């Protein structure tokens, strides 16, 4: 029996399907719903790689921004400088 490398993922449903399709016979995926679960895989399962979707990380994350006029707004922390 060939043991394929483990890949821990935190992906959206469509991304999971594509990663599974590409990896048939090359690696085994461990799809997770949180970064804590992925971290546990790294520490305890000896995964060979991790894949984390930007969509999963940024959903619902807002960074409070103070403008010179005193108004507050939120923006995603994606490197936006505006």
N, CA, C and O atoms as CSV, one atom per row, in Angstrom:
chain,resi,resn,atom,element,x,y,z
A,1,UNK,N,N,0.840,-1.182,0.000
A,1,UNK,CA,C,0.000,0.000,0.000
A,1,UNK,C,C,0.888,1.249,0.000
A,1,UNK,O,O,1.793,1.384,0.823
A,2,UNK,N,N,0.610,2.152,-0.934
A,2,UNK,CA,C,1.372,3.395,-1.028
A,2,UNK,C,C,0.748,4.418,-0.100
A,2,UNK,O,O,-0.461,4.647,-0.125
A,3,UNK,N,N,1.579,5.020,0.707
A,3,UNK,CA,C,1.091,6.072,1.595
A,3,UNK,C,C,1.392,7.419,0.955
A,3,UNK,O,O,2.549,7.764,0.718
A,4,UNK,N,N,0.346,8.169,0.681
A,4,UNK,CA,C,0.491,9.482,0.061
A,4,UNK,C,C,0.692,10.547,1.128
A,4,UNK,O,O,0.212,10.402,2.253
A,5,UNK,N,N,1.405,11.626,0.775
A,5,UNK,CA,C,1.589,12.719,1.737
A,5,UNK,C,C,0.243,13.311,2.153
A,5,UNK,O,O,-0.711,13.321,1.375
A,6,UNK,N,N,0.181,13.798,3.376
A,6,UNK,CA,C,-1.021,14.447,3.884
A,6,UNK,C,C,-0.951,15.949,3.623
A,6,UNK,O,O,0.091,16.578,3.802
A,7,UNK,N,N,-2.085,16.509,3.195
A,7,UNK,CA,C,-2.204,17.943,2.975
A,7,UNK,C,C,-3.404,18.426,3.781
A,7,UNK,O,O,-4.538,18.028,3.515
A,8,UNK,N,N,-3.155,19.279,4.757
A,8,UNK,CA,C,-4.233,19.841,5.569
A,8,UNK,C,C,-4.715,21.122,4.898
A,8,UNK,O,O,-3.908,21.967,4.509
A,9,UNK,N,N,-6.040,21.264,4.762
A,9,UNK,CA,C,-6.584,22.416,4.050
A,9,UNK,C,C,-7.641,23.140,4.863
A,9,UNK,O,O,-8.290,22.556,5.731
A,10,UNK,N,N,-7.801,24.418,4.566
A,10,UNK,CA,C,-8.921,25.215,5.034
A,10,UNK,C,C,-9.393,25.983,3.802
A,10,UNK,O,O,-8.884,27.059,3.489
A,11,UNK,N,N,-10.376,25.408,3.111
A,11,UNK,CA,C,-10.808,25.907,1.812
A,11,UNK,C,C,-12.320,26.023,1.737
A,11,UNK,O,O,-13.039,25.448,2.555
A,12,UNK,N,N,-12.799,26.773,0.745
A,12,UNK,CA,C,-14.229,26.813,0.463
A,12,UNK,C,C,-14.625,25.495,-0.199
A,12,UNK,O,O,-13.762,24.755,-0.672
A,13,UNK,N,N,-15.909,25.204,-0.235
A,13,UNK,CA,C,-16.378,23.938,-0.823
A,13,UNK,C,C,-15.924,23.763,-2.281
A,13,UNK,O,O,-15.428,22.691,-2.628
A,14,UNK,N,N,-16.075,24.774,-3.142
A,14,UNK,CA,C,-15.602,24.593,-4.525
A,14,UNK,C,C,-14.091,24.371,-4.614
A,14,UNK,O,O,-13.621,23.597,-5.448
A,15,UNK,N,N,-13.340,25.049,-3.758
A,15,UNK,CA,C,-11.886,24.862,-3.749
A,15,UNK,C,C,-11.525,23.454,-3.300
A,15,UNK,O,O,-10.598,22.848,-3.837
A,16,UNK,N,N,-12.250,22.931,-2.321
A,16,UNK,CA,C,-11.990,21.564,-1.847
A,16,UNK,C,C,-12.152,20.567,-2.986
A,16,UNK,O,O,-11.327,19.668,-3.151
A,17,UNK,N,N,-13.196,20.722,-3.761
A,17,UNK,CA,C,-13.448,19.807,-4.882
A,17,UNK,C,C,-12.305,19.831,-5.883
A,17,UNK,O,O,-11.856,18.784,-6.349
A,18,UNK,N,N,-11.838,21.025,-6.211
A,18,UNK,CA,C,-10.744,21.141,-7.190
A,18,UNK,C,C,-9.443,20.555,-6.650
A,18,UNK,O,O,-8.722,19.868,-7.374
A,19,UNK,N,N,-9.141,20.826,-5.379
A,19,UNK,CA,C,-7.915,20.289,-4.776
A,19,UNK,C,C,-7.975,18.765,-4.725
A,19,UNK,O,O,-6.975,18.099,-4.993
A,20,UNK,N,N,-9.124,18.213,-4.388
A,20,UNK,CA,C,-9.279,16.755,-4.375
A,20,UNK,C,C,-9.086,16.163,-5.770
A,20,UNK,O,O,-8.415,15.143,-5.926
A,21,UNK,N,N,-9.674,16.802,-6.783
A,21,UNK,CA,C,-9.578,16.289,-8.151
A,21,UNK,C,C,-8.134,16.290,-8.651
A,21,UNK,O,O,-7.698,15.336,-9.297
A,22,UNK,N,N,-7.407,17.337,-8.360
A,22,UNK,CA,C,-6.017,17.450,-8.805
A,22,UNK,C,C,-5.117,16.457,-8.073
A,22,UNK,O,O,-4.142,15.966,-8.643
A,23,UNK,N,N,-5.436,16.165,-6.829
A,23,UNK,CA,C,-4.546,15.353,-6.008
A,23,UNK,C,C,-4.780,13.857,-6.027
A,23,UNK,O,O,-4.102,13.128,-5.304
A,24,UNK,N,N,-5.710,13.377,-6.822
A,24,UNK,CA,C,-6.006,11.937,-6.852
A,24,UNK,C,C,-4.721,11.153,-7.139
A,24,UNK,O,O,-4.073,11.340,-8.169
A,25,UNK,N,N,-4.380,10.283,-6.211
A,25,UNK,CA,C,-3.200,9.444,-6.365
A,25,UNK,C,C,-1.891,10.116,-5.992
A,25,UNK,O,O,-0.839,9.477,-6.010
A,26,UNK,N,N,-1.942,11.414,-5.650
A,26,UNK,CA,C,-0.720,12.140,-5.308
A,26,UNK,C,C,-0.615,12.481,-3.835
A,26,UNK,O,O,0.468,12.421,-3.252
A,27,UNK,N,N,-1.744,12.840,-3.232
A,27,UNK,CA,C,-1.759,13.201,-1.825
A,27,UNK,C,C,-3.142,12.951,-1.248
A,27,UNK,O,O,-4.124,12.805,-1.976
A,28,UNK,N,N,-3.194,12.906,0.078
A,28,UNK,CA,C,-4.471,12.736,0.794
A,28,UNK,C,C,-4.795,14.052,1.487
A,28,UNK,O,O,-3.958,14.605,2.202
A,29,UNK,N,N,-6.008,14.552,1.277
A,29,UNK,CA,C,-6.390,15.823,1.888
A,29,UNK,C,C,-7.111,15.606,3.205
A,29,UNK,O,O,-7.874,14.655,3.381
A,30,UNK,N,N,-6.841,16.523,4.121
A,30,UNK,CA,C,-7.532,16.586,5.402
A,30,UNK,C,C,-8.219,17.948,5.427
A,30,UNK,O,O,-7.605,18.940,5.821
A,31,UNK,N,N,-9.480,18.009,5.012
A,31,UNK,CA,C,-10.189,19.278,4.946
A,31,UNK,C,C,-10.641,19.700,6.336
A,31,UNK,O,O,-11.285,18.933,7.052
A,32,UNK,N,N,-10.299,20.920,6.706
A,32,UNK,CA,C,-10.604,21.442,8.034
A,32,UNK,C,C,-11.423,22.720,7.926
A,32,UNK,O,O,-11.446,23.378,6.886
A,33,UNK,N,N,-12.095,23.055,9.021
A,33,UNK,CA,C,-12.956,24.231,9.053
A,33,UNK,C,C,-12.358,25.390,9.851
A,33,UNK,O,O,-12.939,26.475,9.887
A,34,UNK,N,N,-11.210,25.176,10.487
A,34,UNK,CA,C,-10.598,26.257,11.267
A,34,UNK,C,C,-9.086,26.141,11.208
A,34,UNK,O,O,-8.534,25.070,10.959
A,35,UNK,N,N,-8.435,27.261,11.441
A,35,UNK,CA,C,-6.971,27.282,11.463
A,35,UNK,C,C,-6.440,26.479,12.650
A,35,UNK,O,O,-5.336,25.938,12.590
A,36,UNK,N,N,-7.219,26.401,13.724
A,36,UNK,CA,C,-6.805,25.584,14.876
A,36,UNK,C,C,-6.700,24.111,14.490
A,36,UNK,O,O,-5.773,23.421,14.914
A,37,UNK,N,N,-7.647,23.629,13.688
A,37,UNK,CA,C,-7.597,22.237,13.233
A,37,UNK,C,C,-6.399,22.001,12.324
A,37,UNK,O,O,-5.747,20.961,12.418
A,38,UNK,N,N,-6.103,22.957,11.444
A,38,UNK,CA,C,-4.938,22.841,10.560
A,38,UNK,C,C,-3.663,22.804,11.399
A,38,UNK,O,O,-2.759,22.012,11.131
A,39,UNK,N,N,-3.596,23.659,12.409
A,39,UNK,CA,C,-2.433,23.693,13.298
A,39,UNK,C,C,-2.250,22.358,14.004
A,39,UNK,O,O,-1.127,21.872,14.137
A,40,UNK,N,N,-3.350,21.765,14.456
A,40,UNK,CA,C,-3.267,20.441,15.101
A,40,UNK,C,C,-2.719,19.396,14.136
A,40,UNK,O,O,-1.922,18.540,14.519
A,41,UNK,N,N,-3.155,19.474,12.879
A,41,UNK,CA,C,-2.637,18.530,11.877
A,41,UNK,C,C,-1.128,18.681,11.715
A,41,UNK,O,O,-0.412,17.684,11.621
A,42,UNK,N,N,-0.644,19.912,11.683
A,42,UNK,CA,C,0.791,20.162,11.538
A,42,UNK,C,C,1.546,19.573,12.725
A,42,UNK,O,O,2.587,18.938,12.554
A,43,UNK,N,N,1.024,19.783,13.908
A,43,UNK,CA,C,1.709,19.327,15.117
A,43,UNK,C,C,1.626,17.822,15.335
A,43,UNK,O,O,2.595,17.204,15.777
A,44,UNK,N,N,0.474,17.227,15.026
A,44,UNK,CA,C,0.247,15.835,15.428
A,44,UNK,C,C,0.139,14.827,14.287
A,44,UNK,O,O,0.310,13.629,14.517
A,45,UNK,N,N,-0.137,15.275,13.074
A,45,UNK,CA,C,-0.340,14.327,11.963
A,45,UNK,C,C,0.830,14.293,10.991
A,45,UNK,O,O,0.882,13.429,10.116
A,46,UNK,N,N,1.759,15.216,11.133
A,46,UNK,CA,C,2.922,15.225,10.242
A,46,UNK,C,C,2.568,15.526,8.798
A,46,UNK,O,O,3.047,14.853,7.885
A,47,UNK,N,N,1.739,16.527,8.588
A,47,UNK,CA,C,1.333,16.860,7.225
A,47,UNK,C,C,2.532,17.366,6.428
A,47,UNK,O,O,3.463,17.960,6.973
A,48,UNK,N,N,2.480,17.111,5.123
A,48,UNK,CA,C,3.551,17.550,4.233
A,48,UNK,C,C,3.346,18.945,3.700
A,48,UNK,O,O,4.291,19.596,3.255
A,49,UNK,N,N,2.085,19.412,3.745
A,49,UNK,CA,C,1.778,20.751,3.227
A,49,UNK,C,C,0.452,21.220,3.802
A,49,UNK,O,O,-0.363,20.425,4.271
A,50,UNK,N,N,0.258,22.535,3.752
A,50,UNK,CA,C,-1.040,23.095,4.117
A,50,UNK,C,C,-1.491,24.032,2.998
A,50,UNK,O,O,-0.673,24.677,2.343
A,51,UNK,N,N,-2.799,24.095,2.794
A,51,UNK,CA,C,-3.405,25.029,1.858
A,51,UNK,C,C,-4.484,25.792,2.607
A,51,UNK,O,O,-5.398,25.192,3.173
A,52,UNK,N,N,-4.377,27.111,2.610
A,52,UNK,CA,C,-5.362,27.941,3.291
A,52,UNK,C,C,-5.872,28.968,2.290
A,52,UNK,O,O,-5.092,29.707,1.689
A,53,UNK,N,N,-7.167,29.003,2.121
A,53,UNK,CA,C,-7.787,29.920,1.178
A,53,UNK,C,C,-7.844,31.332,1.738
A,53,UNK,O,O,-8.156,31.529,2.912
A,54,UNK,N,N,-7.547,32.298,0.910
A,54,UNK,CA,C,-7.687,33.695,1.296
A,54,UNK,C,C,-9.143,33.981,1.635
A,54,UNK,O,O,-9.428,34.743,2.559
A,55,UNK,N,N,-10.062,33.375,0.894
A,55,UNK,CA,C,-11.492,33.590,1.144
A,55,UNK,C,C,-11.882,33.140,2.544
A,55,UNK,O,O,-12.723,33.772,3.184
A,56,UNK,N,N,-11.297,32.081,3.018
A,56,UNK,CA,C,-11.611,31.598,4.369
A,56,UNK,C,C,-11.015,32.501,5.435
A,56,UNK,O,O,-11.614,32.683,6.495
A,57,UNK,N,N,-9.861,33.062,5.176
A,57,UNK,CA,C,-9.183,33.892,6.174
A,57,UNK,C,C,-9.779,35.281,6.302
A,57,UNK,O,O,-9.790,35.846,7.396
A,58,UNK,N,N,-10.274,35.844,5.209
A,58,UNK,CA,C,-10.712,37.237,5.228
A,58,UNK,C,C,-12.204,37.417,5.425
A,58,UNK,O,O,-12.659,38.535,5.667
A,59,UNK,N,N,-12.969,36.357,5.330
A,59,UNK,CA,C,-14.409,36.484,5.477
A,59,UNK,C,C,-14.761,37.036,6.847
A,59,UNK,O,O,-14.463,36.420,7.870
A,60,UNK,N,N,-15.391,38.189,6.860
A,60,UNK,CA,C,-15.866,38.766,8.109
A,60,UNK,C,C,-14.814,39.453,8.951
A,60,UNK,O,O,-15.102,39.868,10.074
A,61,UNK,N,N,-13.604,39.586,8.441
A,61,UNK,CA,C,-12.570,40.257,9.225
A,61,UNK,C,C,-12.549,41.721,8.826
A,61,UNK,O,O,-12.331,42.052,7.661
A,62,UNK,N,N,-12.769,42.573,9.770
A,62,UNK,CA,C,-12.700,44.002,9.504
A,62,UNK,C,C,-11.653,44.637,10.394
A,62,UNK,O,O,-11.486,44.247,11.550
A,63,UNK,N,N,-10.959,45.605,9.860
A,63,UNK,CA,C,-9.952,46.323,10.628
A,63,UNK,C,C,-10.446,47.743,10.819
A,63,UNK,O,O,-10.686,48.443,9.836
A,64,UNK,N,N,-10.605,48.189,12.064
A,64,UNK,CA,C,-11.061,49.564,12.258
A,64,UNK,C,C,-10.028,50.553,11.740
A,64,UNK,O,O,-8.831,50.420,11.996
A,65,UNK,N,N,-10.509,51.532,11.017
A,65,UNK,CA,C,-9.625,52.538,10.441
A,65,UNK,C,C,-10.098,53.904,10.903
A,65,UNK,O,O,-11.287,54.215,10.833
A,66,UNK,N,N,-9.165,54.716,11.375
A,66,UNK,CA,C,-9.486,56.072,11.804
A,66,UNK,C,C,-9.033,57.028,10.716
A,66,UNK,O,O,-7.854,57.075,10.365
A,67,UNK,N,N,-9.974,57.785,10.188
A,67,UNK,CA,C,-9.624,58.755,9.157
A,67,UNK,C,C,-9.327,60.099,9.800
A,67,UNK,O,O,-9.704,60.336,10.947
A,68,UNK,N,N,-8.649,60.988,9.065
A,68,UNK,CA,C,-8.322,62.297,9.628
A,68,UNK,C,C,-9.552,63.078,10.094
A,68,UNK,O,O,-9.452,63.876,11.026
A,69,UNK,N,N,-10.706,62.863,9.467
A,69,UNK,CA,C,-11.924,63.572,9.847
A,69,UNK,C,C,-12.593,62.989,11.078
A,69,UNK,O,O,-13.620,63.507,11.517
A,70,UNK,N,N,-12.052,61.946,11.638
A,70,UNK,CA,C,-12.602,61.363,12.849
A,70,UNK,C,C,-13.652,60.286,12.606
A,70,UNK,O,O,-14.116,59.667,13.563
A,71,UNK,N,N,-14.039,60.043,11.364
A,71,UNK,CA,C,-15.037,59.003,11.125
A,71,UNK,C,C,-14.359,57.631,11.140
A,71,UNK,O,O,-13.182,57.498,10.806
A,72,UNK,N,N,-15.107,56.650,11.524
A,72,UNK,CA,C,-14.582,55.284,11.601
A,72,UNK,C,C,-15.192,54.471,10.469
A,72,UNK,O,O,-16.351,54.659,10.097
A,73,UNK,N,N,-14.401,53.580,9.942
A,73,UNK,CA,C,-14.892,52.636,8.950
A,73,UNK,C,C,-14.076,51.358,9.094
A,73,UNK,O,O,-13.073,51.326,9.807
A,74,UNK,N,N,-14.506,50.331,8.424
A,74,UNK,CA,C,-13.752,49.070,8.460
A,74,UNK,C,C,-13.353,48.697,7.055
A,74,UNK,O,O,-14.097,48.926,6.101
A,75,UNK,N,N,-12.173,48.119,6.933
A,75,UNK,CA,C,-11.743,47.615,5.641
A,75,UNK,C,C,-11.071,46.265,5.869
A,75,UNK,O,O,-10.591,45.975,6.965
A,76,UNK,N,N,-11.043,45.458,4.837
A,76,UNK,CA,C,-10.369,44.186,4.939
A,76,UNK,C,C,-8.864,44.432,4.927
A,76,UNK,O,O,-8.369,45.323,4.236
A,77,UNK,N,N,-8.160,43.641,5.693
A,77,UNK,CA,C,-6.711,43.809,5.758
A,77,UNK,C,C,-6.054,43.050,4.617
A,77,UNK,O,O,-5.431,42.012,4.838
A,78,UNK,N,N,-6.189,43.562,3.400
A,78,UNK,CA,C,-5.628,42.923,2.212
A,78,UNK,C,C,-4.520,43.756,1.604
A,78,UNK,O,O,-4.162,43.559,0.443
A,79,UNK,N,N,-3.979,44.673,2.362
A,79,UNK,CA,C,-2.931,45.520,1.839
A,79,UNK,C,C,-3.462,46.820,1.265
A,79,UNK,O,O,-2.692,47.613,0.722
A,80,UNK,N,N,-4.751,47.053,1.371
A,80,UNK,CA,C,-5.362,48.284,0.881
A,80,UNK,C,C,-4.755,49.469,1.630
A,80,UNK,O,O,-4.746,49.486,2.861
A,81,UNK,N,N,-4.258,50.439,0.908
A,81,UNK,CA,C,-3.646,51.603,1.540
A,81,UNK,C,C,-4.558,52.831,1.504
A,81,UNK,O,O,-4.226,53.871,2.073
A,82,UNK,N,N,-5.706,52.709,0.834
A,82,UNK,CA,C,-6.585,53.854,0.632
A,82,UNK,C,C,-7.556,54.104,1.729
A,82,UNK,O,O,-8.343,55.047,1.654
